[in-house]
Amino acid sequence: MPGLGIRLGVEALARITPMTSEGGTHLLYELRITGFDPRSLSLDSLEIVGAADEALRLGLFRGPELRRITRSPGRPDAVRIDPGSVSVIFLAIRSEAEELDSIQHRLWLGYETPNGLTEAELLTKAIPVRRVELPLLDPPVRGGPWYAHAGPADVSHHRTTLAPRSGTLSMDQRFAIDWFKLESVEGEGGRELGGPDWESTLGVEVFAVADGTIVAVKRGVPDEPIGELGASGTRIDWQTIGGNRVVIDLGDGRYAWYHHLLQESIGVEVGDRVLRGQVIGRIGNSGQTSHPHLHFEVTDASTLGSGDGLPYAVRCYSQLARLEPMPSWEEVAEADPSEIGFVEALPSLAESSPRFAELPLGGSVVWFPESVSGDCPTAGAS
């Protein structure tokens, strides 16, 4: 029945909630495309526009760029929409629009007919943009330099891990960040960034990002030797994948998650009321991890793998640099730092960019205040 037109399901996997970073507004969300058409379609282009003003173009993706941000479970050609197939497009869009209440998506699709290849256009229904005041949180660690690995971006191992639990697909890692320290050494041109400093990361204190109540604690997961994933023999499942962890109920349906904590370092219990800046544990290397880091995220659920990742704002930090493109975890853990962009001049904090009420993007190198009441760093780092 070609008269019915193109039959696809196009839906956002979560409420689209803007976040602020590097002085701009960013939208991070996913589009799930389900094939209900009996024909095989090729997704050639995707355009995001303002619903109230189609002339407001927020993004246009085609060719290799569209393929880079699209995934389909078990299918290598994710931009081919077959009957019954599912593809997910991972979007991270910067918008300069001051008021944006809803957006639409225009898809250009190709398909074969008896007369040859034909292209059709599909304009989706408007999807609301949820404008809410984001919680203002303290950073979970202090000092620096810290690297925001696999933080907010279009594709990373956090965002593209599609793992439904109990039959429900959620994206709890949408805004997750893996924090670890970088070497900072004196060089000929001043202080320079080195590669990851795993030894200095291990055992660093982590802090409550806001007042809240402890609602989950996981202990007893042994730490892996640095660089030896699986050496402890820990069986990885939903209980152990995040290692030793703590979850804080921040109120208003938001939960702060701390993963991979050092065994025996957690100093809080379920039901404890914690205050902003209170030590809750130390960074470890427990669970599904090969190198010490803190996996931190905010979601709308206290059960692992069942919530949606939520944006938030960090009270204050100074941004020293941002690596583009962002390296993979394998590159970070195993490659020569000079090959992936870590070795570069490290500006003094007086030359860095202070940020207030923003969230670092993936690949950012930042310095946090040294105390809960500390000012945003603006003097040279020691």
Disulfide bonds with the S-S distance in Angstrom:
Cys316-Cys376 2.47
